[in-house]
Amino acid sequence: MNELKILGIYVRDRIKEANRTQKLLSEYASIIRTRLGFHEVSESKCSRNAMIIIEIKDNSKQSIDFINKLNKIGGIDVKEMKFDLS
């Protein structure tokens, strides 16, 4: 089955969780096709919370490990969307 997997990650407190989240995103960069991050309140001020949208390249064990590790980080919520492309 050909599948498109999108992750939505809500970071409740970027100051507390950004380091751990960014480290994990860097560790699994090889399976991330697209990554969008939003955290600005205005041009001169950033919000403490953030939203990250990620497109995963495949449905391998590595992507499952990535999602499991994200879910273990306190202070973030991870939601998955899957689209069947067949």
Sine and cosine of phi, psi and omega as CSV:
sin_phi,cos_phi,sin_psi,cos_psi,sin_omega,cos_omega
0.00,0.00,0.73,-0.68,0.06,-1.00
-1.00,-0.02,0.86,-0.51,-0.14,-0.99
-0.74,-0.67,0.61,-0.79,0.12,-0.99
-0.96,-0.29,0.81,-0.58,-0.02,-1.00
-0.88,-0.47,0.82,-0.58,0.03,-1.00
-0.90,-0.45,0.71,-0.70,0.09,-1.00
-0.94,-0.35,0.71,-0.70,0.17,-0.99
-0.95,-0.32,0.83,-0.55,-0.03,-1.00
-0.87,-0.49,0.87,-0.49,0.06,-1.00
-0.97,-0.23,0.86,-0.50,0.00,-1.00
-0.98,-0.19,0.91,-0.42,-0.07,-1.00
-0.94,0.33,-0.59,0.81,-0.02,-1.00
-0.61,-0.79,0.99,-0.14,-0.06,-1.00
-0.85,0.52,-0.57,0.82,-0.05,-1.00
-0.89,0.45,-0.63,0.77,0.00,-1.00
-0.99,0.14,-0.63,0.77,-0.20,-0.98
-0.97,-0.26,-0.20,0.98,-0.10,-0.99
-0.88,0.48,-0.65,0.76,-0.05,-1.00
-0.89,0.46,-0.76,0.64,-0.02,-1.00
-0.91,0.40,-0.65,0.76,0.00,-1.00
-0.91,0.41,-0.72,0.69,0.00,-1.00
-0.89,0.45,-0.64,0.77,0.03,-1.00
-0.87,0.50,-0.69,0.73,0.02,-1.00
-0.93,0.37,-0.64,0.76,0.06,-1.00
-0.88,0.47,-0.63,0.78,0.04,-1.00
-0.93,0.36,-0.65,0.76,-0.01,-1.00
-0.88,0.48,-0.58,0.81,-0.05,-1.00
-0.96,-0.30,0.41,0.91,-0.04,-1.00
-0.85,0.53,-0.48,0.88,-0.05,-1.00
-0.92,0.38,-0.33,0.94,0.00,-1.00
-0.96,-0.27,0.03,1.00,0.00,-1.00
-0.99,-0.12,0.90,-0.44,0.01,-1.00
-1.00,0.08,-0.69,0.72,-0.04,-1.00
-0.69,-0.73,0.63,-0.78,0.03,-1.00
-0.61,-0.79,0.82,-0.57,0.05,-1.00
-0.83,-0.55,0.71,-0.71,0.03,-1.00
-0.79,-0.61,0.66,-0.76,-0.02,-1.00
-0.76,-0.65,0.81,-0.59,0.05,-1.00
-0.43,-0.90,0.15,0.99,-0.05,-1.00
-1.00,0.02,0.72,-0.69,0.12,-0.99
-1.00,0.08,-0.68,0.73,0.05,-1.00
-0.51,-0.86,-0.02,-1.00,0.00,-1.00
-0.90,0.44,-0.41,0.91,-0.07,-1.00
-0.94,-0.33,-0.03,1.00,-0.07,-1.00
-0.64,-0.77,0.69,-0.73,0.05,-1.00
-0.98,-0.21,0.54,-0.84,0.03,-1.00
-0.99,0.14,0.40,-0.92,0.09,-1.00
-0.97,0.25,-0.39,0.92,0.05,-1.00
-0.96,-0.26,0.25,-0.97,-0.08,-1.00
-0.48,-0.88,0.31,-0.95,0.11,-0.99
-0.80,-0.60,0.75,-0.66,0.05,-1.00
-0.84,-0.54,0.73,-0.68,0.06,-1.00
-0.89,-0.46,0.79,-0.61,-0.09,-1.00
-0.79,-0.62,0.69,-0.72,0.17,-0.99
-0.98,-0.22,0.84,-0.54,-0.01,-1.00
-1.00,0.00,0.66,-0.75,-0.04,-1.00
-0.94,0.35,-0.62,0.78,-0.13,-0.99
-0.57,-0.82,-0.01,-1.00,0.00,-1.00
-0.90,-0.44,0.66,0.75,-0.06,-1.00
-0.99,0.14,0.09,-1.00,0.08,-1.00
-0.85,0.52,-0.58,0.81,0.01,-1.00
-0.88,0.47,-0.65,0.76,0.01,-1.00
-0.94,0.34,-0.58,0.81,0.06,-1.00
-0.91,0.42,-0.68,0.74,0.06,-1.00
-0.87,0.48,-0.67,0.74,0.01,-1.00
-0.86,0.51,-0.75,0.66,-0.01,-1.00
-0.90,0.44,-0.67,0.74,0.03,-1.00
-0.88,0.48,-0.65,0.76,0.02,-1.00
-0.93,0.36,-0.62,0.78,0.07,-1.00
-0.87,0.50,-0.69,0.73,-0.03,-1.00
-0.91,0.42,-0.33,0.94,0.01,-1.00
-1.00,0.10,-0.22,0.98,0.02,-1.00
-0.98,0.21,0.86,-0.51,0.06,-1.00
-0.94,0.34,0.56,-0.83,0.06,-1.00
1.00,-0.03,0.03,1.00,0.11,-0.99
-0.77,-0.64,0.47,-0.88,0.10,-0.99
-0.89,-0.45,0.72,-0.70,0.00,-1.00
-0.88,-0.48,0.78,-0.63,0.06,-1.00
-0.83,-0.56,0.62,-0.78,0.00,-1.00
-0.93,-0.36,0.61,-0.79,0.17,-0.99
-0.83,-0.56,0.73,-0.69,0.02,-1.00
-0.83,-0.56,0.71,-0.70,0.00,-1.00
-0.83,-0.55,0.79,-0.61,0.04,-1.00
-0.99,0.14,0.87,-0.50,-0.05,-1.00
-0.98,-0.19,0.09,1.00,-0.02,-1.00
-0.98,0.19,0.00,0.00,0.00,0.00
